[in-house]
Amino acid sequence: MTDSTKHSDQILSAANQSLQVQRQGGTHRPGPSIGKGSAGVRFKTMLKRAGYFGLAVFAILTAMSVAGWIIGGIGFWGVVMTFLAVVIAAGIFMNFPKVKIPKRADLKQGNPKQMVARTELWLEAQRPALPPPAAKIVEDLGVQLDALGMQLETVDADHPSVREVRELVGEYIPETIDNYRKIPEHLRAEEHAGKSADERLTDSLGKLSGEIDRVTRRIAEGALDDLAIKDRYLEYRYGGDELLEEMRQSSGSKD
């Protein structure tokens, strides 16, 4: 094996190691998004990463092209160094910029859409520390919050339901999970006052999930009533003659 081949192999190996380190990042990789709100935030972050990577590749290729024009070609080592730079840039922008996990105090801030997205991101960050039954409820909460967020966008900001939702989402849910996480892991499965911390967390989240469903149904009642009224009107306005004719035919056939 020649020296140049040996050196090129070493450079390619170093580039591969750099990419692997950047992929691992030393941090926990989140699971799938629990709702559309958090998924949308993550998708926007991915688009930013792709944009930054594209700019980095453009800058690298431009710099190498200029260098090649000045010195009359970049040669084999120039190509290898260009490849190395692109690989390193790919590794960096696989994890940058990072998805910003909101703080608990920020969960009930902003409009309903922002509130839902923040809460889903926060819940996703807590999910790995929760017992499986509670983690499953958290995943279901994402679907509930998506539906509730869409409803709240059409409701006045001063509506009592909006304040109730902010209380549920911004206080009760995060407070319940925070209280659980304060308990040392080796004590969470031990029974205390009739139940373990794992069981109490699952029960509490189940109650909160039921409360969100109740609020969702209460907000939907107005729209359901409006739809029922409209249906009756249309039936009377456009379907009355047909119904009357059907009744006449039915009466005639009996005679």
MARLUMLO-383673 format. One record per residue: x, y, z of N, C-alpha, C, O in turn. Coordinates in steps of 0.001 Angstrom, whole numbers, padded with zeros to 6 digits, always signed. Example, Ala and Ser with C-alpha at 12.3 -4.5 7.8 and 13.67 -1.06 7.14 Angstrom:
// residues 2
+013190-005690+007800+012300-004500+007800+013200-003300+007800+014236-003319+008465/+012850-002250+007080+013670-001060+007140+012900+000030+007870+013409+001138+008039/
This chain:
// residues 255
+000842-001194+000000+000000+000000+000000+000885+001254+000000+001804+001346+000813/+000627+002227-000898+001418+003445-000986+001084+004385+000147+000041+004270+000792/+002016+005345+000382+001789+006307+001462+000551+007153+001227-000202+007438+002158/+000335+007566-000059-000829+008416-000343-002125+007670-000094-003088+008246+000412/-002156+006377-000451-003363+005583-000207-003598+005418+001279-004730+005493+001757/-002498+005189+002014-002615+005024+003459-003145+006295+004108-004014+006237+004979/-002624+007442+003686-003070+008712+004253-004529+008998+003909-005284+009493+004746/-004922+008684+002675-006315+008922+002285-007261+008049+003090-008349+008484+003465/-006842+006804+003357-007662+005918+004183-007803+006465+005602-008873+006386+006205/-006719+007015+006122-006760+007595+007462-007707+008787+007525-008443+008951+008497/-007686+009616+006488-008564+010796+006455-010029+010377+006376-010884+010927+007070/-010307+009384+005511-011684+008906+005381-012157+008281+006688-013312+008446+007081/-011248+007557+007366-011601+006942+008644-011902+008014+009683-012847+007881+010460/-011102+009075+009698-011320+010165+010648-012654+010864+010376-013369+011242+011304/-012973+011028+009100-014243+011658+008750-015415+010816+009217-016404+011340+009729/-015296+009493+009036-016372+008602+009462-016539+008632+010971-017665+008628+011468/-015424+008662+011714-015495+008732+013169-016143+010034+013622-016943+010049+014558/-015788+011127+012947-016385+012421+013294-017893+012401+013098-018639+012930+013921/-018340+011788+012002-019772+011714+011726-020484+010893+012788-021571+011254+013237/-019859+009771+013192-020475+008922+014211-020591+009645+015543-021603+009522+016232/-019559+010400+015908-019592+011159+017157-020700+012197+017124-021415+012376+018109/-020847+012888+015985-021880+013900+015873-023263+013280+015913-024200+013867+016454/-023391+012071+015330-024688+011397+015347-025082+011040+016779-026233+011223+017175/-024122+010531+017551-024416+010126+018910-024674+011344+019781-025629+011385+020556/-023809+012329+019640-024036+013605+020312-024029+013551+021825-024112+014588+022483/-023928+012336+022394-023897+012221+023833-025214+012569+024504-025260+012740+025722/-026289+012676+023725-027582+013058+024292-028641+012043+023903-028476+011269+022960/-029730+012069+024653-030844+011167+024384-031614+011617+023146-031942+012795+023003/-031894+010682+022267-032689+011004+021083-034163+010811+021418-034551+009750+021905/-034985+011824+021163-036396+011720+021518-037116+010685+020669-036712+010386+019546/-038203+010141+021237-039008+009211+020480-039891+009960+019502-039705+011157+019286/-040845+009267+018910-041743+009927+017948-042586+010993+018621-042852+010927+019821/-043001+011976+017837-043817+013065+018364-045174+012528+018810-045728+011615+018198/-045697+013109+019886-046988+012648+020401-048152+013393+019760-049304+012991+019921/-047867+014479+019033-048942+015235+018420-048463+016067+017247-047265+016156+016976/-049414+016674+016556-049075+017469+015372-048345+018752+015741-047522+019244+014969/-048641+019296+016919-047991+020530+017328-046494+020368+017466-045727+021137+016887/-046070+019370+018230-044631+019139+018421-043989+018637+017135-042836+018962+016851/-044725+017848+016355-044182+017352+015082-043887+018513+014140-042890+018501+013418/-044770+019525+014155-044550+020692+013310-043304+021463+013711-042558+021933+012853/-043075+021596+015021-041881+022289+015502-040626+021529+015094-039646+022132+014656/-040655+020210+015237-039487+019395+014875-039227+019451+013361-038075+019467+012927/-040284+019479+012578-040115+019539+011126-039474+020858+010716-038597+020882+009852/-039908+021955+011330-039310+023254+011024-037830+023272+011396-037013+023872+010697/-037492+022610+012502-036084+022537+012912-035272+021736+011901-034138+022096+011585/-035854+020647+011394-035167+019849+010377-034932+020654+009099-033882+020534+008468/-035911+021470+008722-035746+022315+007541-034608+023315+007747-033832+023577+006828/-034513+023870+008957-033415+024790+009262-032068+024066+009151-031110+024602+008596/-032009+022848+009684-030762+022081+009612-030364+021827+008164-029199+021971+007791/-031347+021446+007354-031065+021189+005946-030587+022459+005248-029681+022413+004416/-031199+023593+005590-030785+024853+004995-029370+025234+005386-028590+025674+004541/-029029+025071+006660-027675+025387+007125-026646+024462+006471-025556+024894+006096/-027014+023175+006341-026096+022227+005711-025877+022593+004250-024753+022527+003751/-026947+022979+003564-026811+023384+002168-025905+024594+002020-025076+024642+001110/-026056+025574+002910-025186+026748+002875-023736+026369+003155-022816+026906+002539/-023539+025436+004091-022178+025008+004420-021522+024318+003227-020359+024573+002918/-022272+023444+002561-021727+022746+001386-021399+023746+000284-020360+023645-000368/-022294+024712+000081-022041+025743-000934-020770+026524-000614-019958+026794-001499/-020603+026885+000670-019407+027632+001071-018141+026799+000874-017115+027310+000425/-018224+025507+001215-017051+024631+001060-016660+024504-000404-015490+024651-000758/-017644+024230-001252-017358+024055-002676-016860+025354-003306-015978+025347-004164/-017452+026486-002857-016998+027781-003383-015548+028042-002989-014740+028477-003809/-015230+027773-001726-013860+027993-001254-012864+027112-001996-011779+027566-002359/-013225+025864-002220-012327+024952-002930-012183+025352-004397-011107+025229-004982/-013275+025832-004981-013207+026278-006377-012279+027485-006517-011483+027559-007453/-012388+028422-005588-011520+029596-005612-010067+029188-005406-009168+029682-006087/-009844+028269-004446-008482+027805-004187-007911+027102-005413-006746+027287-005765/-008759+026283-006062-008297+025590-007262-007982+026545-008396-007038+026325-009156/-008770+027609-008514-008515+028602-009569-007206+029349-009316-006472+029675-010248/-006926+029617-008028-005708+030369-007691-004452+029522-007896-003466+029988-008467/-004499+028272-007425-003288+027441-007476-003272+026496-008680-002353+025694-008841/-004305+026605-009522-004327+025765-010713-004770+024339-010472-004219+023413-011067/-005752+024142-009613-006276+022801-009337-006036+022399-007899-005014+022759-007314/-006975+021649-007317-006832+021255-005911-006225+019869-005765-005758+019527-004678/-006213+019064-006810-005576+017762-006762-006326+016760-005897-007426+017021-005410/-005691+015602-005722-006311+014501-004982-006595+014896-003536-007685+014647-003021/-005605+015514-002881-005786+015875-001482-006853+016954-001305-007550+016989-000292/-006969+017814-002278-008026+018818-002208-009406+018190-002252-010318+018608-001540/-009546+017172-003104-010825+016461-003193-011127+015760-001874-012255+015803-001382/-010103+015111-001302-010293+014394-000030-010668+015370+001080-011570+015097+001872/-009982+016501+001138-010284+017490+002176-011687+018083+001993-012377+018382+002968/-012094+018246+000733-013457+018730+000472-014483+017731+000987-015464+018102+001632/-014238+016450+000688-015142+015398+001165-015184+015368+002685-016252+015233+003282/-014007+015497+003312-013945+015509+004772-014746+016674+005348-015475+016500+006324/-014617+017853+004757-015332+019037+005242-016846+018860+005115-017600+019253+006006/-017290+018261+003990-018721+018043+003785-019263+017052+004810-020350+017250+005352/-018503+015979+005080-018936+014975+006053-019042+015589+007446-020011+015342+008165/-018056+016379+007822-018085+017025+009134-019278+017981+009228-019960+018031+010252/-019524+018736+008159-020673+019649+008152-021979+018866+008307-022888+019297+009016/-022065+017707+007635-023268+016871+007756-023452+016418+009196-024565+016434+009722/-022346+016010+009837-022428+015565+011224-022876+016673+012158-023675+016448+013067/-022363+017860+011933-022713+018994+012797-024186+019358+012660-024889+019533+013655/-024644+019469+011418-026006+019964+011199-027066+018868+011296-028242+019121+011036/-026658+017653+011668-027646+016636+012021-028233+016928+013407-029325+016464+013734/-027503+017695+014213-027941+017972+015579-028035+019462+015901-028295+019827+017048/-027830+020315+014920-027876+021753+015166-028669+022439+014055-028480+022119+012881/-029543+023366+014401-029916+023753+015767-030787+022698+016436-031503+021957+015762/-030725+022633+017746-031504+021653+018496-032927+022154+018711-033188+023357+018722/-033838+021200+018882-035214+021558+019222-035212+022088+020653-034755+021409+021572/-035716+023283+020833-035713+023904+022156-036877+023379+022983-038040+023580+022635/-036551+022702+024085-037590+022200+024973-038033+023340+025884-037211+023905+026605/-039318+023686+025864-039788+024820+026669-039687+024543+028160-039735+023393+028599/-039546+025607+028926-039566+025485+030377-041009+025374+030849-041946+025784+030164/-041155+024812+032031-042504+024597+032553-043284+025895+032657-044487+025919+032397/-042609+026981+033036-043293+028265+033208-043833+028820+031895-044704+029689+031901/-043318+028319+030764-043739+028845+029457-044897+028072+028842-045406+028457+027789/-045319+026984+029485-046294+026095+028854-047643+026754+028602-048280+026480+027585/-048086+027610+029501-049418+028203+029323-049369+029583+028688-050354+030321+028727/-048234+029936+028108-048096+031226+027453-048439+031129+025972-048426+030038+025402/-048745+032259+025346-048991+032292+023907-050401+031904+023535-051251+031676+024396/-050640+031832+022227-051960+031438+021731-052138+029927+021858-051173+029220+022147/-053360+029416+021648-053609+027981+021823-052670+027080+021017-052221+026046+021512/-052377+027473+019779-051493+026659+018948-050096+026559+019556-049507+025479+019594/-049571+027682+020028-048245+027685+020657-048270+026911+021963-047328+026181+022273/-049345+027066+022733-049472+026380+024007-049457+024866+023816-048788+024146+024558/-050197+024391+022819-050252+022954+022536-048885+022437+022109-048438+021403+022605/-048217+023135+021199-046913+022692+020709-045892+022640+021843-045131+021679+021950/-045876+023672+022689-044932+023699+023810-045187+022547+024772-044255+021876+025215/-046463+022324+025092-046800+021268+026042-046418+019890+025493-045898+019050+026227/-046675+019663+024216-046317+018376+023619-044803+018153+023630-044334+017051+023917/-044048+019201+023319-042585+019077+023366-042116+018789+024789-041233+017957+024999/-042703+019474+025759-042314+019261+027156-042649+017839+027599-041846+017184+028264/-043833+017368+027230-044236+016004+027596-043329+014961+026943-042997+013952+027565/-042933+015199+025706-042027+014263+025024-040692+014166+025745-040091+013094+025809/-040227+015292+026289-038958+015294+027019-039075+014541+028344-038086+013993+028833/-040278+014509+028931-040476+013800+030199-040760+012312+030002-040546+011509+030910/-041237+011951+028829-041725+010586+028573-040726+009482+028929-041146+008481+029509/-039416+009604+028616-038495+008509+028926-038403+008184+030419-038041+007064+030780/-038723+009144+031292-038605+008918+032731-039888+008353+033345-039928+008083+034545/-040932+008172+032539-042221+007732+033063-042391+006228+032916-041812+005625+032012/-043187+005608+033804-043491+004182+033644-044322+003963+032377-045029+004878+031955/-044257+002779+031760-044958+002530+030490-046434+002916+030473-046868+003528+029496/-047240+002595+031502-048655+002982+031439-048844+004502+031388-049714+004998+030672/-048026+005239+032151-048123+006693+032143-047628+007261+030818-048192+008226+030304/-046564+006658+030261-046041+007123+028967-047093+006944+027877-047187+007767+026967/-047886+005870+027963-048949+005640+026981-050025+006727+027086-050545+007189+026071/-050352+007129+028308-051335+008203+028481-050797+009510+027918-051541+010285+027318/-049496+009758+028111-048872+010964+027568-048985+010985+026044-049254+012033+025457/-048784+009846+025410-048927+009771+023950-050362+010073+023528-050588+010750+022525/-051324+009573+024288-052735+009851+023976-053066+011326+024215-053907+011900+023522/-052402+011931+025196-052628+013354+025469-052265+014211+024272-052875+015257+024049/-051270+013776+023495-050885+014539+022310-052038+014667+021328-052277+015748+020789/-052752+013578+021090-053905+013598+020183-055008+014495+020752-055632+015266+020023/-055238+014385+022063-056270+015207+022699-055922+016691+022618-056787+017524+022348/-054656+017014+022852-054237+018419+022824-054331+018998+021417-054671+020169+021254/-054032+018186+020391-054182+018653+019010-055625+019067+018739-055881+020147+018206/-056562+018200+019110-057986+018492+018872-058432+019699+019685-059164+020552+019183/-057993+019775+020938-058388+020880+021794-057810+022204+021290-058473+023240+021338/-056575+022157+020811-055944+023367+020287-056697+023937+019099-056847+025153+018984/-057174+023066+018211-057949+023515+017052-059257+024170+017498-059689+025167+016919/-059882+023603+018530-061121+024187+019032-060885+025566+019642-061660+026496+019419/-059804+025686+020416-059545+026931+021129-059226+028085+020186-059387+029249+020553/-058775+027773+018975-058467+028833+018017-059718+029586+017584-059623+030715+017104/-060888+028976+017748-062150+029612+017352-062934+030137+018552-064052+030632+018405/-062338+030023+019747-063014+030451+020969-062380+031740+021465-061167+031926+021365/-063211+032631+022002-062701+033893+022538-061679+033639+023647-061836+032720+024451/-060638+034461+023678-059541+034266+024635-059998+034372+026083-059358+033816+026975/-061107+035083+026328-061613+035257+027689-062652+034209+028063-063238+034266+029144/-062874+033266+027183-063862+032211+027466-063383+031380+028667-062193+031083+028768/-064289+031003+029573-063892+030206+030749-063164+028921+030389-062282+028489+031131/-063513+028301+029267-062854+027066+028856-061376+027287+028557-060548+026418+028831/-061044+028447+027998-059648+028742+027689-058841+028839+028972-057741+028294+029057/-059377+029526+029968-058684+029633+031252-058545+028262+031908-057515+027958+032511/-059579+027442+031790-059532+026100+032372-058466+025245+031702-057747+024498+032365/-058372+025362+030374-057372+024588+029639-055958+025032+030014-055071+024199+030201/-055753+026331+030123-054431+026829+030511-054037+026317+031893-052867+026039+032157/-055022+026198+032760-054754+025675+034103-054397+024191+034042-053448+023743+034686/-055171+023434+033259-054909+022002+033123-053543+021745+032491-052736+020968+033000/-053311+022422+031365-052111+022169+030572-050870+022805+031194-049791+022212+031199/-051038+024019+031718-049872+024745+032205-049526+024497+033657-048418+024813+034089/-050470+023926+034436-050206+023735+035862-050371+022278+036305-049416+021666+036784/-051560+021728+036149-051834+020425+036744-051004+019294+036118-050423+018480+036837/-050949+019244+034783-050195+018164+034132-048701+018255+034457-048129+017270+034925/-048041+019412+034224-046607+019471+034538-046310+019320+036024-045292+018735+036392/-047191+019845+036890-046960+019714+038328-047015+018254+038762-046213+017819+039588/-047961+017498+038206-048077+016077+038523-046809+015320+038130-046292+014515+038905/-046319+015583+036934-045120+014888+036457-043884+015339+037231-043027+014519+037561/-043786+016635+037524-042639+017132+038301-042599+016507+039692-041531+016129+040171/-043753+016397+040340-043804+015769+041667-043334+014323+041606-042633+013846+042499/-043724+013635+040548-043293+012240+040387-041780+012147+040193-041131+011276+040772/-041223+013040+039383-039797+012973+039070-038912+013365+040256-037712+013089+040253/-039497+014001+041260-038736+014328+042471-038478+013089+043330-037597+013093+044189/-039248+012041+043092-039094+010798+043862-037944+009988+043282-037908+009785+042068/-036999+009515+044097-035895+008690+043582-036418+007468+042829-037430+006880+043213/-035733+007095+041771-036215+006019+040896-036454+004718+041657-037423+004012+041378/-035579+004386+042621-035711+003091+043305-036888+003063+044283-037219+002008+044825/-037522+004220+044511-038669+004267+045419-039999+004375+044680-041058+004267+045299/-039959+004585+043377-041186+004851+042637-042113+003639+042539-043329+003794+042418/-041548+002453+042590-042375+001246+042483-042806+000716+043842-043602-000220+043913/-042293+001300+044924-042648+000846+046270-044008+001409+046682-044344+002551+046369/-044775+000590+047386-046098+001020+047820-045991+002007+048974-045207+001809+049903/-046783+003067+048905-046825+004067+049963-048262+004546+050111-048851+005069+049165/-048822+004366+051302-050214+004750+051572-051182+004090+050590-052129+004713+050111/-050922+002817+050304-051845+002036+049483-051509+001937+048012-052019+001044+047335/-050661+002829+047483-050300+002800+046070-048844+003183+045889-048261+003867+046730/-048261+002737+044787-046902+003158+044452-046960+004495+043713-048017+004911+043236/-045802+005163+043627-045741+006432+042895-046076+006216+041424-046717+007064+040804/-045647+005082+040857-045964+004774+039461-047477+004696+039253-048011+005225+038278/-048156+004029+040187-049611+003878+040063-050326+005216+040246-051285+005512+039532/-049863+006019+041197-050499+007310+041430-050313+008240+040225-051227+008973+039849/-049130+008199+039634-048899+009034+038450-049828+008623+037314-050436+009473+036663/-049935+007320+037080-050793+006826+035999-052251+007192+036248-052957+007611+035331/-052704+007031+037498-054084+007387+037842-054332+008890+037637-055357+009287+037084/-053386+009713+038085-053547+011158+037982-053591+011610+036533-054434+012423+036155/-052683+011084+035722-052677+011449+034307-053951+010971+033616-054460+011639+032716/-054465+009814+034036-055723+009324+033472-056879+010261+033789-057733+010512+032939/-056906+010781+035027-057958+011729+035413-057829+013030+034607-058828+013580+034145/-056606+013510+034444-056385+014743+033688-056761+014559+032216-057303+015469+031589/-056470+013379+031673-056858+013081+030296-058384+013095+030161-058926+013611+029183/-059062+012527+031146-060530+012545+031137-061083+013948+031240-062107+014258+030630/-060409+014818+032017-060860+016191+032164-060690+016962+030857-061551+017761+030491/-059580+016723+030153-059383+017366+028852-060461+016922+027871-060967+017730+027092/-060812+015645+027909-061877+015149+027042-063202+015816+027378-063986+016133+026484/-063453+016032+028674-064706+016683+029084-064769+018121+028565-065803+018565+028067/-063650+018843+028687-063615+020225+028206-063808+020257+026692-064519+021115+026169/-063171+019319+025990-063313+019254+024533-064765+019050+024125-065259+019696+023201/-065439+018146+024821-066843+017879+024505-067724+019088+024828-068670+019385+024099/-067409+019782+025921-068217+020943+026312-068090+022060+025279-069079+022702+024926/-066867+022288+024797-066671+023317+023774-067374+022924+022481-067896+023776+021761/-067382+021606+022192-067980+021134+020938-069505+021175+020964-070141+021109+019912/-070098+021283+022147-071563+021249+022242-072202+022376+021426-073211+022165+020754/-071619+023559+021487-072177+024676+020728-072182+024405+019235-073172+024672+018554/-071076+023874+018724-070999+023572+017296-071953+022445+016923-072543+022468+015843/-072112+021459+017807-073049+020361+017534-074488+020869+017487-075284+020450+016647/-074805+021783+018412-076162+022354+018416-076415+023163+017141-077485+023069+016540/-075420+023959+016736-075564+024753+015514-075762+023847+014294-076580+024138+013421/-075013+022760+014245-075140+021832+013117-076509+021168+013104-077102+020991+012040/-077018+020796+014281-078341+020165+014364-079430+021131+013895-080347+020736+013175/-079327+022405+014308-080304+023416+013889-080256+023614+012378-081293+023687+011718/-079042+023700+011837-078891+023865+010387-079459+022663+009642-080083+022820+008593/-079248+021476+010173-079760+020264+009517-081286+020266+009501-081907+019905+008501/-081882+020676+010617-083356+020734+010671-083895+021771+009689-084912+021551+009032/-083203+022896+009599-083647+023938+008677-083579+023460+007229-084515+023658+006455/-082468+022834+006876-082301+022355+005507-083302+021243+005185-083807+021139+004067/-083568+020431+006184-084550+019364+005982-085928+019971+005719-086674+019506+004857/-086247+021020+006483-087547+021679+006293-087579+022462+004979-088582+022463+004267/-086445+023137+004668-086410+024027+003505-086351+023260+002192-087018+023628+001226/-085564+022207+002155-085346+021509+000887-085863+020075+000857-086014+019483-000211/-086132+019523+002033-086564+018129+002042-088002+017941+002439-088473+016805+002493/-088749+019051+002732-090119+018933+003215-091063+018326+002199-091864+017460+002550/-090990+018763+000933-091891+018258-000105-091680+016769-000332-092640+016015-000496/-090430+016353-000340-090134+014933-000572-090677+014088+000575-091236+013012+000363/-090500+014602+001811-091011+013853+002951-092526+013751+002895-093092+012704+003210/-093194+014847+002489-094649+014845+002398-095122+013869+001331-096108+013159+001527/-094415+013832+000193-094783+012915-000882-094598+011472-000444-095415+010609-000766/-093508+011209+000300-093285+009845+000783-094393+009416+001737-094844+008271+001709/-094830+010363+002593-095914+010045+003524-097211+009764+002773-097965+008869+003156/-097479+010523+001700-098697+010304+000910-098668+008946+000224-099660+008218+000222/-097515+008613-000361-097401+007324-001035-097551+006174-000052-098183+005161-000352/-096956+006348+001136-097061+005306+002153-098518+005134+002578-098981+004011+002778/-099252+006266+002717-100643+006208+003123-101495+005560+002028-102407+004788+002324/-101194+005879+000746-101949+005329-000372-101763+003839-000507-102714+003125-000827/-100562+003353-000270-100292+001924-000413-101019+001130+000662-101409-000018+000445/-101199+001754+001828-101917+001029+002898-103398+000904+002556-104032-000099+002883/-103965+001953+001878-105376+001890+001501-105598+000819+000422-106728+000618-000025/
